[in-house]
């Protein structure tokens, strides 16, 4: 039940037909944060801290997108 209440958002990923590597995911998240004025850091490959909140980074299929890949950040 608590997992459903955690904040999650998709980060814009332009080349959605190509699986996002760790580096590409971090670049997309960096760009998203800079455009929106958020502070960020990457303590691990699949983890990002945005405005002092820690998020898990999911790199994979977007549900309902007909096979496109995406990058999702979900609050830990």
C-alpha positions in Angstrom: 0.0 0.0 0.0 2.8 2.5 0.8 4.5 2.0 -2.5 1.4 3.4 -4.2 1.8 6.7 -2.2 5.4 7.3 -3.3 6.0 10.1 -5.7 7.2 9.0 -9.2 7.7 10.8 -12.5 8.9 10.1 -16.0 11.9 12.0 -17.3 11.8 13.1 -21.0 13.9 10.7 -23.0 14.3 11.6 -26.7 15.6 8.4 -28.2 12.9 6.1 -26.8 13.6 3.3 -29.3 17.0 2.8 -27.7 17.5 1.3 -24.2 18.9 4.0 -21.9 22.3 3.3 -20.4 23.3 4.5 -17.0 25.1 7.4 -18.6 22.2 8.4 -20.9 19.8 8.2 -18.0 22.0 10.4 -15.8 22.3 12.9 -18.7 18.5 13.1 -19.2 17.9 13.5 -15.5 20.6 16.2 -15.3 19.0 18.1 -18.2 15.5 17.8 -16.6 16.8 19.1 -13.3 18.7 22.0 -14.8 15.7 23.1 -17.0 13.5 23.1 -13.9 15.9 24.6 -11.4 16.3 21.5 -9.2 19.5 20.6 -7.4 20.7 17.0 -8.0 23.4 14.5 -7.4 24.0 10.8 -8.2 25.2 8.8 -5.2 24.9 5.6 -7.3 24.2 4.3 -10.8 20.5 3.7 -10.1 19.9 6.5 -7.6 19.5 10.2 -7.7 19.0 12.9 -5.0 16.8 15.7 -6.3 16.2 18.6 -3.9 17.2 16.5 -0.9 14.8 13.6 -1.8 16.2 10.2 -2.9 14.8 8.5 -6.0 15.3 5.1 -7.6 16.1 5.3 -11.3 14.1 2.8 -13.5 15.3 2.4 -17.0 13.1 0.2 -19.1 9.7 -0.1 -20.9 7.1 2.6 -20.4 3.8 0.9 -19.8 1.2 1.7 -22.5 3.8 3.2 -24.8 3.9 0.4 -27.4 7.4 -0.8 -26.6 9.2 2.5 -26.0 11.9 2.8 -23.4 11.8 5.5 -20.7 13.4 6.7 -17.5 11.4 6.9 -14.3 12.4 8.3 -11.0 10.5 6.9 -7.9 10.9 8.2 -4.4 12.6 5.8 -2.0 
